[in-house]
Amino acid sequence: MNDMKYELLTELHSRLDADLLESYLEANGIDVELVQESIGHTIYPVTVDGLGSVQVFVPKEKTKAAKKLLDKFSAEE
């Protein structure tokens, strides 16, 4: 597991919020990988029991910077 290059930054309950955060982080030079259960990504999004939740991963070496940006992003909402 130590060979993993990405680290979990946060988990959001909305694909829209995850897409907005992804755009914000990428605009600030941080690559993002979003992971979501396939059932939560259908035409009728499901948010029951965490099925619609989206995990946001960033490169390990940029986690500290991403956390600062996440705090700023969350404060602006």
mmCIF file of the N, C-alpha and C atoms, coordinates in Angstrom:
data_MODEL
# 
_entry.id   MODEL 
# 
loop_
_atom_site.group_PDB 
_atom_site.id 
_atom_site.type_symbol 
_atom_site.label_atom_id 
_atom_site.label_alt_id 
_atom_site.label_comp_id 
_atom_site.label_asym_id 
_atom_site.label_entity_id 
_atom_site.label_seq_id 
_atom_site.pdbx_PDB_ins_code 
_atom_site.Cartn_x 
_atom_site.Cartn_y 
_atom_site.Cartn_z 
_atom_site.occupancy 
_atom_site.B_iso_or_equiv 
_atom_site.pdbx_formal_charge 
_atom_site.auth_seq_id 
_atom_site.auth_comp_id 
_atom_site.auth_asym_id 
_atom_site.auth_atom_id 
_atom_site.pdbx_PDB_model_num 
ATOM 1   N N  . MET A 1 1  ? 0.811   -1.203 0.000   1.00 0.00 ? 1  MET A N  1 
ATOM 2   C CA . MET A 1 1  ? 0.000   0.000  0.000   1.00 0.00 ? 1  MET A CA 1 
ATOM 3   C C  . MET A 1 1  ? 0.852   1.263  0.000   1.00 0.00 ? 1  MET A C  1 
ATOM 4   N N  . ASN A 1 2  ? 2.066   1.210  0.446   1.00 0.00 ? 2  ASN A N  1 
ATOM 5   C CA . ASN A 1 2  ? 2.915   2.394  0.475   1.00 0.00 ? 2  ASN A CA 1 
ATOM 6   C C  . ASN A 1 2  ? 3.288   2.875  -0.914  1.00 0.00 ? 2  ASN A C  1 
ATOM 7   N N  . ASP A 1 3  ? 3.051   2.049  -1.938  1.00 0.00 ? 3  ASP A N  1 
ATOM 8   C CA . ASP A 1 3  ? 3.378   2.425  -3.304  1.00 0.00 ? 3  ASP A CA 1 
ATOM 9   C C  . ASP A 1 3  ? 2.289   3.277  -3.944  1.00 0.00 ? 3  ASP A C  1 
ATOM 10  N N  . MET A 1 4  ? 1.213   3.503  -3.240  1.00 0.00 ? 4  MET A N  1 
ATOM 11  C CA . MET A 1 4  ? 0.124   4.314  -3.787  1.00 0.00 ? 4  MET A CA 1 
ATOM 12  C C  . MET A 1 4  ? 0.612   5.746  -3.982  1.00 0.00 ? 4  MET A C  1 
ATOM 13  N N  . LYS A 1 5  ? 0.301   6.319  -5.126  1.00 0.00 ? 5  LYS A N  1 
ATOM 14  C CA . LYS A 1 5  ? 0.753   7.667  -5.445  1.00 0.00 ? 5  LYS A CA 1 
ATOM 15  C C  . LYS A 1 5  ? -0.281  8.729  -5.094  1.00 0.00 ? 5  LYS A C  1 
ATOM 16  N N  . TYR A 1 6  ? -1.513  8.305  -4.878  1.00 0.00 ? 6  TYR A N  1 
ATOM 17  C CA . TYR A 1 6  ? -2.586  9.234  -4.551  1.00 0.00 ? 6  TYR A CA 1 
ATOM 18  C C  . TYR A 1 6  ? -3.085  8.977  -3.137  1.00 0.00 ? 6  TYR A C  1 
ATOM 19  N N  . GLU A 1 7  ? -3.598  10.032 -2.529  1.00 0.00 ? 7  GLU A N  1 
ATOM 20  C CA . GLU A 1 7  ? -4.117  9.945  -1.160  1.00 0.00 ? 7  GLU A CA 1 
ATOM 21  C C  . GLU A 1 7  ? -5.511  10.553 -1.135  1.00 0.00 ? 7  GLU A C  1 
ATOM 22  N N  . LEU A 1 8  ? -6.382  9.993  -0.301  1.00 0.00 ? 8  LEU A N  1 
ATOM 23  C CA . LEU A 1 8  ? -7.741  10.509 -0.161  1.00 0.00 ? 8  LEU A CA 1 
ATOM 24  C C  . LEU A 1 8  ? -7.705  11.886 0.485   1.00 0.00 ? 8  LEU A C  1 
ATOM 25  N N  . LEU A 1 9  ? -8.274  12.851 -0.191  1.00 0.00 ? 9  LEU A N  1 
ATOM 26  C CA . LEU A 1 9  ? -8.355  14.209 0.351   1.00 0.00 ? 9  LEU A CA 1 
ATOM 27  C C  . LEU A 1 9  ? -9.650  14.403 1.122   1.00 0.00 ? 9  LEU A C  1 
ATOM 28  N N  . THR A 1 10 ? -10.759 14.022 0.507   1.00 0.00 ? 10 THR A N  1 
ATOM 29  C CA . THR A 1 10 ? -12.063 14.186 1.137   1.00 0.00 ? 10 THR A CA 1 
ATOM 30  C C  . THR A 1 10 ? -13.082 13.303 0.442   1.00 0.00 ? 10 THR A C  1 
ATOM 31  N N  . GLU A 1 11 ? -14.242 13.208 1.028   1.00 0.00 ? 11 GLU A N  1 
ATOM 32  C CA . GLU A 1 11 ? -15.359 12.483 0.425   1.00 0.00 ? 11 GLU A CA 1 
ATOM 33  C C  . GLU A 1 11 ? -16.559 13.414 0.435   1.00 0.00 ? 11 GLU A C  1 
ATOM 34  N N  . LEU A 1 12 ? -17.175 13.592 -0.714  1.00 0.00 ? 12 LEU A N  1 
ATOM 35  C CA . LEU A 1 12 ? -18.313 14.497 -0.854  1.00 0.00 ? 12 LEU A CA 1 
ATOM 36  C C  . LEU A 1 12 ? -19.563 13.693 -1.189  1.00 0.00 ? 12 LEU A C  1 
ATOM 37  N N  . HIS A 1 13 ? -20.723 14.261 -0.898  1.00 0.00 ? 13 HIS A N  1 
ATOM 38  C CA . HIS A 1 13 ? -21.979 13.544 -1.111  1.00 0.00 ? 13 HIS A CA 1 
ATOM 39  C C  . HIS A 1 13 ? -22.689 13.983 -2.380  1.00 0.00 ? 13 HIS A C  1 
ATOM 40  N N  . SER A 1 14 ? -21.994 14.732 -3.211  1.00 0.00 ? 14 SER A N  1 
ATOM 41  C CA . SER A 1 14 ? -22.598 15.224 -4.442  1.00 0.00 ? 14 SER A CA 1 
ATOM 42  C C  . SER A 1 14 ? -21.562 15.221 -5.562  1.00 0.00 ? 14 SER A C  1 
ATOM 43  N N  . ARG A 1 15 ? -21.934 14.689 -6.706  1.00 0.00 ? 15 ARG A N  1 
ATOM 44  C CA . ARG A 1 15 ? -21.019 14.682 -7.856  1.00 0.00 ? 15 ARG A CA 1 
ATOM 45  C C  . ARG A 1 15 ? -20.763 16.113 -8.314  1.00 0.00 ? 15 ARG A C  1 
ATOM 46  N N  . LEU A 1 16 ? -21.766 16.962 -8.223  1.00 0.00 ? 16 LEU A N  1 
ATOM 47  C CA . LEU A 1 16 ? -21.598 18.358 -8.617  1.00 0.00 ? 16 LEU A CA 1 
ATOM 48  C C  . LEU A 1 16 ? -20.534 19.037 -7.753  1.00 0.00 ? 16 LEU A C  1 
ATOM 49  N N  . ASP A 1 17 ? -20.612 18.840 -6.433  1.00 0.00 ? 17 ASP A N  1 
ATOM 50  C CA . ASP A 1 17 ? -19.605 19.413 -5.532  1.00 0.00 ? 17 ASP A CA 1 
ATOM 51  C C  . ASP A 1 17 ? -18.214 18.864 -5.848  1.00 0.00 ? 17 ASP A C  1 
ATOM 52  N N  . ALA A 1 18 ? -18.153 17.573 -6.143  1.00 0.00 ? 18 ALA A N  1 
ATOM 53  C CA . ALA A 1 18 ? -16.864 16.951 -6.467  1.00 0.00 ? 18 ALA A CA 1 
ATOM 54  C C  . ALA A 1 18 ? -16.293 17.519 -7.765  1.00 0.00 ? 18 ALA A C  1 
ATOM 55  N N  . ASP A 1 19 ? -17.149 17.718 -8.750  1.00 0.00 ? 19 ASP A N  1 
ATOM 56  C CA . ASP A 1 19 ? -16.691 18.296 -10.017 1.00 0.00 ? 19 ASP A CA 1 
ATOM 57  C C  . ASP A 1 19 ? -16.203 19.729 -9.829  1.00 0.00 ? 19 ASP A C  1 
ATOM 58  N N  . LEU A 1 20 ? -16.903 20.488 -9.000  1.00 0.00 ? 20 LEU A N  1 
ATOM 59  C CA . LEU A 1 20 ? -16.477 21.867 -8.718  1.00 0.00 ? 20 LEU A CA 1 
ATOM 60  C C  . LEU A 1 20 ? -15.133 21.886 -8.002  1.00 0.00 ? 20 LEU A C  1 
ATOM 61  N N  . LEU A 1 21 ? -14.976 21.016 -7.005  1.00 0.00 ? 21 LEU A N  1 
ATOM 62  C CA . LEU A 1 21 ? -13.720 20.935 -6.276  1.00 0.00 ? 21 LEU A CA 1 
ATOM 63  C C  . LEU A 1 21 ? -12.595 20.491 -7.206  1.00 0.00 ? 21 LEU A C  1 
ATOM 64  N N  . GLU A 1 22 ? -12.873 19.522 -8.056  1.00 0.00 ? 22 GLU A N  1 
ATOM 65  C CA . GLU A 1 22 ? -11.874 19.058 -9.016  1.00 0.00 ? 22 GLU A CA 1 
ATOM 66  C C  . GLU A 1 22 ? -11.396 20.211 -9.901  1.00 0.00 ? 22 GLU A C  1 
ATOM 67  N N  . SER A 1 23 ? -12.319 20.996 -10.422 1.00 0.00 ? 23 SER A N  1 
ATOM 68  C CA . SER A 1 23 ? -11.952 22.142 -11.265 1.00 0.00 ? 23 SER A CA 1 
ATOM 69  C C  . SER A 1 23 ? -11.120 23.157 -10.496 1.00 0.00 ? 23 SER A C  1 
ATOM 70  N N  . TYR A 1 24 ? -11.503 23.411 -9.260  1.00 0.00 ? 24 TYR A N  1 
ATOM 71  C CA . TYR A 1 24 ? -10.793 24.370 -8.416  1.00 0.00 ? 24 TYR A CA 1 
ATOM 72  C C  . TYR A 1 24 ? -9.361  23.915 -8.147  1.00 0.00 ? 24 TYR A C  1 
ATOM 73  N N  . LEU A 1 25 ? -9.208  22.644 -7.774  1.00 0.00 ? 25 LEU A N  1 
ATOM 74  C CA . LEU A 1 25 ? -7.870  22.128 -7.483  1.00 0.00 ? 25 LEU A CA 1 
ATOM 75  C C  . LEU A 1 25 ? -7.005  22.089 -8.742  1.00 0.00 ? 25 LEU A C  1 
ATOM 76  N N  . GLU A 1 26 ? -7.576  21.650 -9.848  1.00 0.00 ? 26 GLU A N  1 
ATOM 77  C CA . GLU A 1 26 ? -6.812  21.586 -11.094 1.00 0.00 ? 26 GLU A CA 1 
ATOM 78  C C  . GLU A 1 26 ? -6.415  22.981 -11.580 1.00 0.00 ? 26 GLU A C  1 
ATOM 79  N N  . ALA A 1 27 ? -7.259  23.976 -11.344 1.00 0.00 ? 27 ALA A N  1 
ATOM 80  C CA . ALA A 1 27 ? -6.916  25.357 -11.702 1.00 0.00 ? 27 ALA A CA 1 
ATOM 81  C C  . ALA A 1 27 ? -5.740  25.863 -10.868 1.00 0.00 ? 27 ALA A C  1 
ATOM 82  N N  . ASN A 1 28 ? -5.527  25.226 -9.719  1.00 0.00 ? 28 ASN A N  1 
ATOM 83  C CA . ASN A 1 28 ? -4.411  25.584 -8.842  1.00 0.00 ? 28 ASN A CA 1 
ATOM 84  C C  . ASN A 1 28 ? -3.253  24.595 -8.963  1.00 0.00 ? 28 ASN A C  1 
ATOM 85  N N  . GLY A 1 29 ? -3.224  23.830 -10.050 1.00 0.00 ? 29 GLY A N  1 
ATOM 86  C CA . GLY A 1 29 ? -2.090  22.964 -10.345 1.00 0.00 ? 29 GLY A CA 1 
ATOM 87  C C  . GLY A 1 29 ? -2.035  21.626 -9.635  1.00 0.00 ? 29 GLY A C  1 
ATOM 88  N N  . ILE A 1 30 ? -3.177  21.149 -9.128  1.00 0.00 ? 30 ILE A N  1 
ATOM 89  C CA . ILE A 1 30 ? -3.200  19.863 -8.422  1.00 0.00 ? 30 ILE A CA 1 
ATOM 90  C C  . ILE A 1 30 ? -4.062  18.874 -9.204  1.00 0.00 ? 30 ILE A C  1 
ATOM 91  N N  . ASP A 1 31 ? -3.462  17.750 -9.590  1.00 0.00 ? 31 ASP A N  1 
ATOM 92  C CA . ASP A 1 31 ? -4.200  16.701 -10.287 1.00 0.00 ? 31 ASP A CA 1 
ATOM 93  C C  . ASP A 1 31 ? -5.209  16.072 -9.338  1.00 0.00 ? 31 ASP A C  1 
ATOM 94  N N  . VAL A 1 32 ? -6.326  15.634 -9.890  1.00 0.00 ? 32 VAL A N  1 
ATOM 95  C CA . VAL A 1 32 ? -7.395  15.058 -9.079  1.00 0.00 ? 32 VAL A CA 1 
ATOM 96  C C  . VAL A 1 32 ? -7.911  13.784 -9.746  1.00 0.00 ? 32 VAL A C  1 
ATOM 97  N N  . GLU A 1 33 ? -8.211  12.795 -8.927  1.00 0.00 ? 33 GLU A N  1 
ATOM 98  C CA . GLU A 1 33 ? -8.888  11.577 -9.365  1.00 0.00 ? 33 GLU A CA 1 
ATOM 99  C C  . GLU A 1 33 ? -10.152 11.434 -8.526  1.00 0.00 ? 33 GLU A C  1 
ATOM 100 N N  . LEU A 1 34 ? -11.294 11.326 -9.192  1.00 0.00 ? 34 LEU A N  1 
ATOM 101 C CA . LEU A 1 34 ? -12.566 11.143 -8.501  1.00 0.00 ? 34 LEU A CA 1 
ATOM 102 C C  . LEU A 1 34 ? -12.971 9.674  -8.602  1.00 0.00 ? 34 LEU A C  1 
ATOM 103 N N  . VAL A 1 35 ? -13.442 9.116  -7.488  1.00 0.00 ? 35 VAL A N  1 
ATOM 104 C CA . VAL A 1 35 ? -13.887 7.729  -7.450  1.00 0.00 ? 35 VAL A CA 1 
ATOM 105 C C  . VAL A 1 35 ? -15.298 7.711  -6.890  1.00 0.00 ? 35 VAL A C  1 
ATOM 106 N N  . GLN A 1 36 ? -16.200 7.054  -7.652  1.00 0.00 ? 36 GLN A N  1 
ATOM 107 C CA . GLN A 1 36 ? -17.601 6.981  -7.241  1.00 0.00 ? 36 GLN A CA 1 
ATOM 108 C C  . GLN A 1 36 ? -18.162 5.622  -7.637  1.00 0.00 ? 36 GLN A C  1 
ATOM 109 N N  . GLU A 1 37 ? -19.016 5.062  -6.781  1.00 0.00 ? 37 GLU A N  1 
ATOM 110 C CA . GLU A 1 37 ? -19.702 3.818  -7.120  1.00 0.00 ? 37 GLU A CA 1 
ATOM 111 C C  . GLU A 1 37 ? -20.498 4.031  -8.400  1.00 0.00 ? 37 GLU A C  1 
ATOM 112 N N  . SER A 1 38 ? -20.515 3.062  -9.261  1.00 0.00 ? 38 SER A N  1 
ATOM 113 C CA . SER A 1 38 ? -21.177 3.212  -10.555 1.00 0.00 ? 38 SER A CA 1 
ATOM 114 C C  . SER A 1 38 ? -22.667 3.486  -10.424 1.00 0.00 ? 38 SER A C  1 
ATOM 115 N N  . ILE A 1 39 ? -23.322 2.954  -9.402  1.00 0.00 ? 39 ILE A N  1 
ATOM 116 C CA . ILE A 1 39 ? -24.757 3.189  -9.240  1.00 0.00 ? 39 ILE A CA 1 
ATOM 117 C C  . ILE A 1 39 ? -25.052 4.649  -8.909  1.00 0.00 ? 39 ILE A C  1 
ATOM 118 N N  . GLY A 1 40 ? -24.109 5.328  -8.286  1.00 0.00 ? 40 GLY A N  1 
ATOM 119 C CA . GLY A 1 40 ? -24.314 6.731  -7.945  1.00 0.00 ? 40 GLY A CA 1 
ATOM 120 C C  . GLY A 1 40 ? -24.049 7.661  -9.103  1.00 0.00 ? 40 GLY A C  1 
ATOM 121 N N  . HIS A 1 41 ? -23.620 7.108  -10.238 1.00 0.00 ? 41 HIS A N  1 
ATOM 122 C CA . HIS A 1 41 ? -23.258 7.926  -11.386 1.00 0.00 ? 41 HIS A CA 1 
ATOM 123 C C  . HIS A 1 41 ? -24.206 7.680  -12.564 1.00 0.00 ? 41 HIS A C  1 
ATOM 124 N N  . THR A 1 42 ? -25.445 7.287  -12.266 1.00 0.00 ? 42 THR A N  1 
ATOM 125 C CA . THR A 1 42 ? -26.416 6.986  -13.301 1.00 0.00 ? 42 THR A CA 1 
ATOM 126 C C  . THR A 1 42 ? -27.246 8.216  -13.615 1.00 0.00 ? 42 THR A C  1 
ATOM 127 N N  . ILE A 1 43 ? -28.232 8.058  -14.481 1.00 0.00 ? 43 ILE A N  1 
ATOM 128 C CA . ILE A 1 43 ? -29.099 9.172  -14.863 1.00 0.00 ? 43 ILE A CA 1 
ATOM 129 C C  . ILE A 1 43 ? -29.907 9.691  -13.672 1.00 0.00 ? 43 ILE A C  1 
ATOM 130 N N  . TYR A 1 44 ? -30.194 8.787  -12.711 1.00 0.00 ? 44 TYR A N  1 
ATOM 131 C CA . TYR A 1 44 ? -30.886 9.180  -11.489 1.00 0.00 ? 44 TYR A CA 1 
ATOM 132 C C  . TYR A 1 44 ? -29.925 8.991  -10.330 1.00 0.00 ? 44 TYR A C  1 
ATOM 133 N N  . PRO A 1 45 ? -29.154 10.021 -9.995  1.00 0.00 ? 45 PRO A N  1 
ATOM 134 C CA . PRO A 1 45 ? -28.136 9.873  -8.938  1.00 0.00 ? 45 PRO A CA 1 
ATOM 135 C C  . PRO A 1 45 ? -28.723 9.385  -7.618  1.00 0.00 ? 45 PRO A C  1 
ATOM 136 N N  . VAL A 1 46 ? -28.035 8.464  -6.990  1.00 0.00 ? 46 VAL A N  1 
ATOM 137 C CA . VAL A 1 46 ? -28.456 7.875  -5.721  1.00 0.00 ? 46 VAL A CA 1 
ATOM 138 C C  . VAL A 1 46 ? -27.551 8.402  -4.623  1.00 0.00 ? 46 VAL A C  1 
ATOM 139 N N  . THR A 1 47 ? -28.149 8.842  -3.516  1.00 0.00 ? 47 THR A N  1 
ATOM 140 C CA . THR A 1 47 ? -27.340 9.331  -2.405  1.00 0.00 ? 47 THR A CA 1 
ATOM 141 C C  . THR A 1 47 ? -27.681 8.601  -1.108  1.00 0.00 ? 47 THR A C  1 
ATOM 142 N N  . VAL A 1 48 ? -28.283 7.426  -1.212  1.00 0.00 ? 48 VAL A N  1 
ATOM 143 C CA . VAL A 1 48 ? -28.674 6.646  -0.046  1.00 0.00 ? 48 VAL A CA 1 
ATOM 144 C C  . VAL A 1 48 ? -27.497 5.783  0.415   1.00 0.00 ? 48 VAL A C  1 
ATOM 145 N N  . ASP A 1 49 ? -27.246 5.774  1.704   1.00 0.00 ? 49 ASP A N  1 
ATOM 146 C CA . ASP A 1 49 ? -26.201 4.934  2.298   1.00 0.00 ? 49 ASP A CA 1 
ATOM 147 C C  . ASP A 1 49 ? -24.828 5.138  1.662   1.00 0.00 ? 49 ASP A C  1 
ATOM 148 N N  . GLY A 1 50 ? -24.536 6.340  1.241   1.00 0.00 ? 50 GLY A N  1 
ATOM 149 C CA . GLY A 1 50 ? -23.225 6.635  0.703   1.00 0.00 ? 50 GLY A CA 1 
ATOM 150 C C  . GLY A 1 50 ? -22.999 6.191  -0.726  1.00 0.00 ? 50 GLY A C  1 
ATOM 151 N N  . LEU A 1 51 ? -24.016 5.661  -1.401  1.00 0.00 ? 51 LEU A N  1 
ATOM 152 C CA . LEU A 1 51 ? -23.836 5.192  -2.770  1.00 0.00 ? 51 LEU A CA 1 
ATOM 153 C C  . LEU A 1 51 ? -23.529 6.335  -3.730  1.00 0.00 ? 51 LEU A C  1 
ATOM 154 N N  . GLY A 1 52 ? -23.984 7.528  -3.424  1.00 0.00 ? 52 GLY A N  1 
ATOM 155 C CA . GLY A 1 52 ? -23.726 8.660  -4.302  1.00 0.00 ? 52 GLY A CA 1 
ATOM 156 C C  . GLY A 1 52 ? -22.497 9.454  -3.908  1.00 0.00 ? 52 GLY A C  1 
ATOM 157 N N  . SER A 1 53 ? -21.797 9.014  -2.886  1.00 0.00 ? 53 SER A N  1 
ATOM 158 C CA . SER A 1 53 ? -20.637 9.770  -2.428  1.00 0.00 ? 53 SER A CA 1 
ATOM 159 C C  . SER A 1 53 ? -19.479 9.638  -3.410  1.00 0.00 ? 53 SER A C  1 
ATOM 160 N N  . VAL A 1 54 ? -18.662 10.675 -3.456  1.00 0.00 ? 54 VAL A N  1 
ATOM 161 C CA . VAL A 1 54 ? -17.530 10.733 -4.370  1.00 0.00 ? 54 VAL A CA 1 
ATOM 162 C C  . VAL A 1 54 ? -16.267 10.954 -3.547  1.00 0.00 ? 54 VAL A C  1 
ATOM 163 N N  . GLN A 1 55 ? -15.280 10.089 -3.740  1.00 0.00 ? 55 GLN A N  1 
ATOM 164 C CA . GLN A 1 55 ? -13.996 10.249 -3.061  1.00 0.00 ? 55 GLN A CA 1 
ATOM 165 C C  . GLN A 1 55 ? -13.071 11.063 -3.960  1.00 0.00 ? 55 GLN A C  1 
ATOM 166 N N  . VAL A 1 56 ? -12.395 12.025 -3.349  1.00 0.00 ? 56 VAL A N  1 
ATOM 167 C CA . VAL A 1 56 ? -11.486 12.908 -4.075  1.00 0.00 ? 56 VAL A CA 1 
ATOM 168 C C  . VAL A 1 56 ? -10.057 12.566 -3.668  1.00 0.00 ? 56 VAL A C  1 
ATOM 169 N N  . PHE A 1 57 ? -9.273  12.109 -4.626  1.00 0.00 ? 57 PHE A N  1 
ATOM 170 C CA . PHE A 1 57 ? -7.882  11.738 -4.395  1.00 0.00 ? 57 PHE A CA 1 
ATOM 171 C C  . PHE A 1 57 ? -6.952  12.737 -5.076  1.00 0.00 ? 57 PHE A C  1 
ATOM 172 N N  . VAL A 1 58 ? -5.822  13.037 -4.410  1.00 0.00 ? 58 VAL A N  1 
ATOM 173 C CA . VAL A 1 58 ? -4.795  13.923 -4.959  1.00 0.00 ? 58 VAL A CA 1 
ATOM 174 C C  . VAL A 1 58 ? -3.429  13.255 -4.793  1.00 0.00 ? 58 VAL A C  1 
ATOM 175 N N  . PRO A 1 59 ? -2.433  13.674 -5.570  1.00 0.00 ? 59 PRO A N  1 
ATOM 176 C CA . PRO A 1 59 ? -1.090  13.104 -5.405  1.00 0.00 ? 59 PRO A CA 1 
ATOM 177 C C  . PRO A 1 59 ? -0.579  13.319 -3.982  1.00 0.00 ? 59 PRO A C  1 
ATOM 178 N N  . LYS A 1 60 ? 0.081   12.301 -3.433  1.00 0.00 ? 60 LYS A N  1 
ATOM 179 C CA . LYS A 1 60 ? 0.573   12.376 -2.051  1.00 0.00 ? 60 LYS A CA 1 
ATOM 180 C C  . LYS A 1 60 ? 1.431   13.609 -1.798  1.00 0.00 ? 60 LYS A C  1 
ATOM 181 N N  . GLU A 1 61 ? 2.294   13.933 -2.749  1.00 0.00 ? 61 GLU A N  1 
ATOM 182 C CA . GLU A 1 61 ? 3.210   15.053 -2.539  1.00 0.00 ? 61 GLU A CA 1 
ATOM 183 C C  . GLU A 1 61 ? 2.499   16.415 -2.559  1.00 0.00 ? 61 GLU A C  1 
ATOM 184 N N  . LYS A 1 62 ? 1.235   16.432 -2.974  1.00 0.00 ? 62 LYS A N  1 
ATOM 185 C CA . LYS A 1 62 ? 0.488   17.698 -3.011  1.00 0.00 ? 62 LYS A CA 1 
ATOM 186 C C  . LYS A 1 62 ? -0.664  17.722 -2.015  1.00 0.00 ? 62 LYS A C  1 
ATOM 187 N N  . THR A 1 63 ? -0.702  16.760 -1.113  1.00 0.00 ? 63 THR A N  1 
ATOM 188 C CA . THR A 1 63 ? -1.801  16.670 -0.158  1.00 0.00 ? 63 THR A CA 1 
ATOM 189 C C  . THR A 1 63 ? -1.900  17.896 0.741   1.00 0.00 ? 63 THR A C  1 
ATOM 190 N N  . LYS A 1 64 ? -0.771  18.362 1.255   1.00 0.00 ? 64 LYS A N  1 
ATOM 191 C CA . LYS A 1 64 ? -0.773  19.517 2.164   1.00 0.00 ? 64 LYS A CA 1 
ATOM 192 C C  . LYS A 1 64 ? -1.342  20.752 1.466   1.00 0.00 ? 64 LYS A C  1 
ATOM 193 N N  . ALA A 1 65 ? -0.898  21.014 0.258   1.00 0.00 ? 65 ALA A N  1 
ATOM 194 C CA . ALA A 1 65 ? -1.394  22.161 -0.506  1.00 0.00 ? 65 ALA A CA 1 
ATOM 195 C C  . ALA A 1 65 ? -2.873  21.985 -0.835  1.00 0.00 ? 65 ALA A C  1 
ATOM 196 N N  . ALA A 1 66 ? -3.269  20.755 -1.159  1.00 0.00 ? 66 ALA A N  1 
ATOM 197 C CA . ALA A 1 66 ? -4.667  20.480 -1.485  1.00 0.00 ? 66 ALA A CA 1 
ATOM 198 C C  . ALA A 1 66 ? -5.568  20.694 -0.273  1.00 0.00 ? 66 ALA A C  1 
ATOM 199 N N  . LYS A 1 67 ? -5.093  20.335 0.918   1.00 0.00 ? 67 LYS A N  1 
ATOM 200 C CA . LYS A 1 67 ? -5.887  20.537 2.131   1.00 0.00 ? 67 LYS A CA 1 
ATOM 201 C C  . LYS A 1 67 ? -6.111  22.028 2.396   1.00 0.00 ? 67 LYS A C  1 
ATOM 202 N N  . LYS A 1 68 ? -5.083  22.834 2.155   1.00 0.00 ? 68 LYS A N  1 
ATOM 203 C CA . LYS A 1 68 ? -5.230  24.287 2.329   1.00 0.00 ? 68 LYS A CA 1 
ATOM 204 C C  . LYS A 1 68 ? -6.252  24.833 1.343   1.00 0.00 ? 68 LYS A C  1 
ATOM 205 N N  . LEU A 1 69 ? -6.175  24.369 0.096   1.00 0.00 ? 69 LEU A N  1 
ATOM 206 C CA . LEU A 1 69 ? -7.134  24.811 -0.912  1.00 0.00 ? 69 LEU A CA 1 
ATOM 207 C C  . LEU A 1 69 ? -8.541  24.319 -0.585  1.00 0.00 ? 69 LEU A C  1 
ATOM 208 N N  . LEU A 1 70 ? -8.659  23.101 -0.054  1.00 0.00 ? 70 LEU A N  1 
ATOM 209 C CA . LEU A 1 70 ? -9.957  22.563 0.347   1.00 0.00 ? 70 LEU A CA 1 
ATOM 210 C C  . LEU A 1 70 ? -10.577 23.420 1.444   1.00 0.00 ? 70 LEU A C  1 
ATOM 211 N N  . ASP A 1 71 ? -9.782  23.826 2.423   1.00 0.00 ? 71 ASP A N  1 
ATOM 212 C CA . ASP A 1 71 ? -10.279 24.697 3.491   1.00 0.00 ? 71 ASP A CA 1 
ATOM 213 C C  . ASP A 1 71 ? -10.789 26.012 2.923   1.00 0.00 ? 71 ASP A C  1 
ATOM 214 N N  . LYS A 1 72 ? -10.041 26.575 1.996   1.00 0.00 ? 72 LYS A N  1 
ATOM 215 C CA . LYS A 1 72 ? -10.448 27.834 1.362   1.00 0.00 ? 72 LYS A CA 1 
ATOM 216 C C  . LYS A 1 72 ? -11.716 27.625 0.527   1.00 0.00 ? 72 LYS A C  1 
ATOM 217 N N  . PHE A 1 73 ? -11.768 26.526 -0.219  1.00 0.00 ? 73 PHE A N  1 
ATOM 218 C CA . PHE A 1 73 ? -12.924 26.198 -1.048  1.00 0.00 ? 73 PHE A CA 1 
ATOM 219 C C  . PHE A 1 73 ? -14.165 26.035 -0.185  1.00 0.00 ? 73 PHE A C  1 
ATOM 220 N N  . SER A 1 74 ? -14.030 25.330 0.934   1.00 0.00 ? 74 SER A N  1 
ATOM 221 C CA . SER A 1 74 ? -15.163 25.083 1.830   1.00 0.00 ? 74 SER A CA 1 
ATOM 222 C C  . SER A 1 74 ? -15.646 26.368 2.485   1.00 0.00 ? 74 SER A C  1 
ATOM 223 N N  . ALA A 1 75 ? -14.728 27.274 2.775   1.00 0.00 ? 75 ALA A N  1 
ATOM 224 C CA . ALA A 1 75 ? -15.099 28.546 3.404   1.00 0.00 ? 75 ALA A CA 1 
ATOM 225 C C  . ALA A 1 75 ? -15.878 29.445 2.437   1.00 0.00 ? 75 ALA A C  1 
ATOM 226 N N  . GLU A 1 76 ? -15.611 29.285 1.150   1.00 0.00 ? 76 GLU A N  1 
ATOM 227 C CA . GLU A 1 76 ? -16.258 30.127 0.145   1.00 0.00 ? 76 GLU A CA 1 
ATOM 228 C C  . GLU A 1 76 ? -17.660 29.649 -0.194  1.00 0.00 ? 76 GLU A C  1 
ATOM 229 N N  . GLU A 1 77 ? -18.016 28.424 0.170   1.00 0.00 ? 77 GLU A N  1 
ATOM 230 C CA . GLU A 1 77 ? -19.350 27.889 -0.164  1.00 0.00 ? 77 GLU A CA 1 
ATOM 231 C C  . GLU A 1 77 ? -20.420 28.522 0.662   1.00 0.00 ? 77 GLU A C  1 
# 
